[in-house]
Amino acid sequence: MPGGGYKRTGMGAAVALLFAAGALVPPGASMQTERTLVGEWRTTWAPINNELFSRKGNTIGFPDRDMFFEQQGELRTGFVNREDAGPDVKPLGVWRINGNRLSATFQLWCPDTTQPCGSIVMRGEFLNGDRVRGTATVFFDEPDDKRPTGYDTLAMTFRGERLSSAIAIPESPAQPAAKEFEGRWTLRVTMPESAASATTKTFTIDVDAGSRGGKPHGRTTITDEQSRTVGGVWRQAGKFVSLAYELPCAGEGNNTCASLILLGRMKNKKRFKSGNVVVMWDTPNDRDPALFDTSKGSFSGERLQ
C-alpha cells in the first residue's frame, strides 16, 4: 500500500510519489508492554472488493512496503523505506497500541503538488507477537462532499510480518529556521466528544514542529491540556499544511480513541483562521467508506514562536 500514488484520468493514470499515512500514539495506553510495533516490518496491501480507485479516481497502488517503527518514551514514530523512489524517500508516521489493537498514521509522500496527496490511517490487530493484519484508509486532500469527512476516501487491507526488532529512525539534518509551519503553535480543535456523540468539545494543543530538513515531511511533538505529549507528522505545500497525530485516549474499548488529521492554510505565516479536521475513530463501521466511524471537526490557532 504505502507506495506510489495515482490519479485516474480518462485513458491513463498520472503517477505521484505518495505514501502512507501517519498516526500518533497516546501516552499511558494499557498493556503496551505486551504488544509493540518496534522494529522492521514487511507489509503487503490489497484492494477491497477490487476497488483500485477512490470515488474521485485517486489511488496509491498496492505494492509491498518495508515499514520501520521506534519508541522513545511516550513518542512512537515510524517511516516507510521508499528506496524504489530514492534513497532519501522515507514517508513519516506515528503509532499507538491499545491492548491487541494497533493504529498508525502516515503522511503521503507528495513532492509534486499537481498530483493527489493525503494521509493514511491504519487500524489492525496482532495475530501473534510478530504478525498483524487490518485495514487502512487514505484520506486524500481532494474535497468530496459525498463522504462523511468531506474528503475523498479509499480503504484497503494490509498484512505485516516483523523482520527485526532492532532499527534506528533516521534524523533530519539541522536546518535554519524557515517561515513555514516549523516552530511552536497553539491550536484550538473542535470535534465530537466521541464516535457516538452529537455533542462537540473544544480543546487546545501546543505543537512544536521540527524542521523538514529539506524534505516533504517533518515531525512534531504535541502536548494537550492534561500535559500528555505525543508525536505527530506534518507536511506543507505553499500555505497549505497537514498535521496528523493520534489522540490520547483511555485505552482499548473506549470510543474516544481516534486518529486526527488537521488540514488548513496559514494566514500571514502566523495563524490559522479556520481549518478542517478529519477524525477517524477506533470503532468499526462497515457502512462508512473508511470502515470505521469518521467525523468532521475544525481548528484555528496562532504561532507562538
C-alpha positions, 0 to 999 in steps of 0.5 A: 500500500504505502507506495506510489500514488495515482490519479485516474484520468480518462485513458491513463493514470498520472503517477505521484510519489505518495505514501502512507499515512501517519498516526500518533500514539497516546501516552499511558495506553494499557498493556503496551508492554505486551504488544509493540510495533518496534522494529522492521516490518514487511507489509503487503496491501490489497484492494477491497472488493477490487476497488483500485480507485477512490470515488474521485479516481485517486489511488496509491497502488498496492505494492509491498512496503518495508515499514520501520517503527521506534519508541522513545518514551511516550513518542512512537514514530515510524517511516516507510523505506521508499528506496524504489523512489530514492534513497532519501524517500522515507514517508513519516508516521506515528503509532499507538497500541491499545491492548491487541489493537494497533493504529498508525498514521502516515503522511503521503509522500507528495513532492509534486503538488499537481498530483493527489496527496493525503494521509493514511490511517491504519487500524489492525490487530496482532495475530501473534507477537510478530504478525498483524493484519487490518485495514487502512484508509487514505484520506486524500486532500481532494474535497468530496462532499459525498463522504462523511469527512468531506474528503475523498476516501479509499480503504484497503487491507494490509498484512505485516510480518516483523523482520527485526526488532532492532532499527534506528529512525533516521534524523533530519539534518539541522536546518535554519529556521524557515517561515513555514509551519516549523516552530511552536503553535497553539491550536484550538480543535473542535470535534465530537466528544466521541464516535457516538456523540452529537455533542462537540468539545473544544480543546487546545494543543501546543505543537512544536514542529521540527524542521523538514530538513529539506524534505516533504515531511517533518515531525512534531511533538504535541502536548494537550491540556492534561500535559500528555505529549505525543508525536505527530507528522506534518507536511506543507505545500505553499500555505497549505499544511497537514498535521496528523497525530493520534489522540490520547485516549483511555485505552482499548474499548473506549470510543474516544480513541481516534486518529486526527488529521488537521488540514488548513492554510496559514494566514500571514505565516502566523495563524490559522483562521479556520481549518478542517479536521478529519477524525477517524475513530477506533470503532468499526463501521462497515457502512462508512467508506473508511470502515470505521466511524469518521467525523468532521471537526475544525481548528484555528490557532496562532504561532507562538514562536 
